[in-house]
Amino acid sequence: MRTVLPATLVAAVTVTALTAWAAGGNAQTAEVTFLGAPVGVETIARGNVLYAESCASCHGIELEGQPDWRRRLDNGRMPAPPHDADGHTWHHADRQLFTITKHGLGAILPGYDSDMPAFGELLSDEEIAAVLAYIKSTWPERERGFQAEVTAGDTGGT
């Protein structure tokens, strides 16, 4: 029989691990922000759990994306891209990432057909922000800094 750990236990273990990781001086914990506001380690840990539950089945548990993610599938759609530094998520402002996650790609690219669902009915705004903060926390400092500049320069357009 398979044992399933409750989400609260997973979250508690994740918070403990991230806190220890941050205390160890890991550079990737330095100043993770969302829309310019600092994000705490508890929010990042919650985002990790939510990512595992809602995103990892397509984007990969290690944020690696689907194989051959730059090549169209037979149905004309694109595979799920990675959210690690090898992907392009860090090229986009927080507001755009939030909009895509909440409303789907069609919200910024009208008529674009994608396998990614809109998560606005499944996750709260705070949960979406936590997932995005978790993703950002995994990026190296260079990518996180670039993305922070893009976000700071975002005037609300897509």
Residue pairs with C-beta under 8 A, 6 or more apart in sequence:
7 49
7 53
10 49
10 52
11 45
11 46
11 49
14 45
14 48
14 49
15 41
15 42
15 45
18 29
18 41
18 44
18 45
18 48
19 41
21 29
22 29
22 41
27 140
27 141
28 137
28 138
28 139
28 140
28 141
28 144
29 41
29 137
30 141
31 38
31 144
32 38
32 39
32 44
32 133
32 136
32 137
32 144
33 39
33 136
33 148
33 151
34 94
34 129
34 132
34 133
34 136
35 94
35 95
35 129
35 151
36 148
36 151
36 152
39 129
39 130
39 133
39 136
39 137
43 129
43 130
43 133
44 130
44 133
44 134
44 137
45 134
46 127
46 130
46 134
47 127
47 129
47 130
47 131
47 132
47 133
47 134
47 135
47 137
48 134
50 123
50 127
50 130
50 131
50 134
51 59
51 63
51 131
51 134
51 135
52 61
54 119
54 122
54 123
54 131
55 83
55 131
58 66
58 80
58 115
58 116
59 65
59 66
59 80
59 81
59 82
59 83
60 66
60 80
60 82
62 84
63 82
63 83
63 84
63 87
63 135
63 138
64 82
64 84
64 86
65 79
65 80
65 81
65 82
65 83
65 84
65 86
65 87
66 79
66 80
66 81
67 79
68 79
69 78
69 79
69 80
69 81
69 82
69 87
70 78
70 81
71 79
72 78
73 79
76 113
77 113
77 114
77 115
78 114
80 115
80 116
81 87
81 88
81 89
82 89
83 89
83 135
83 138
84 138
84 139
85 138
85 139
85 140
85 143
89 97
89 135
90 136
90 139
90 143
90 144
90 146
90 147
91 146
91 147
91 150
92 100
92 147
92 150
93 147
93 150
93 151
93 153
93 154
94 132
94 147
94 151
94 154
95 151
95 154
95 156
96 108
96 154
96 158
97 132
98 125
98 128
98 129
98 132
99 107
99 108
99 158
100 107
100 108
100 116
101 118
101 119
101 123
101 128
101 131
101 132
102 118
102 119
102 120
102 123
102 125
102 128
103 118
103 120
104 114
104 116
104 117
104 118
105 112
105 114
105 116
106 112
106 114
107 118
108 158
119 128
120 128
123 131
136 144
136 147
139 147
